[in-house]
Amino acid sequence: MRLLKTVLPILLILLVALAYINRPQVIGDNSESILIFTSKTCSHCKVVKDYINKNNLTQKLPIVFVDLASPTNSNLLIEKATTCGLDTSSIGVPFYFYQDECLSGDQPIIDKLDKMLQ
C-alpha cells in the first residue's frame, strides 16, 4: 500500500508531462499573427523558415509557425484557406495567412514578408 502511495503520484506526474509534451500546438486568438503553415518534410517550408531565421523576422513581425503534424493545425489551415475562397483539396505548404490574405509557395511568401518590412 505504501508503495502505491509513492508510485501513483509519480505516474500521474509523468502522464501529465507526456500529455503536455505531445499536445498539438493550439493557436488562440491569432488575428494579429502572421501564420506560416509548414511541414517538417517540405523543402519549400525550409526555405521560408531559413529566410525568416536568417533575417530575424520573428523579432520584427508577429510570425507564428504552424506545424501541420497536428490535426488541429490541419483544420486551421483549411479554415484559413476557406476564408480566402481557395479550394481546400489542393492546399500546399508553405502557406501564409494574415489579415484574410493567403499565399503559398516559398518565393511569394518571402516577397510578401520583404514588402511588410518596408
JOQUIDA-V936741 format. One record per backbone hydrogen bond with DSSP energy under -1.0 kcal/mol. CO is the residue of the C=O (numbers start at 1). NH is the residue of the N-H. Records with the same first field share a line. If there is no record, write none. Layout:
CO: NH / NH
//
This chain:
1: 5
2: 6
3: 7
4: 8
7: 11
8: 12
9: 13
10: 14
11: 15
12: 16
13: 17
14: 18
15: 19
16: 20
17: 21
18: 22
30: 33
34: 64
35: 97
36: 66
37: 95
38: 68
39: 42
42: 46
43: 47
44: 48
45: 49
46: 50
47: 51
48: 52
49: 53
50: 54
51: 55
52: 57
53: 56
56: 59
57: 61
61: 63
62: 34
64: 36
66: 38
67: 70
70: 74
71: 75
72: 76
73: 77
74: 78
75: 79
76: 80
77: 81
78: 82
79: 83
80: 84
81: 86
82: 85
87: 90
94: 105
95: 37
96: 103
97: 35
98: 101
101: 98
103: 96
105: 109
106: 110
107: 111
108: 112
109: 113
110: 114
111: 115
112: 116
113: 117
//
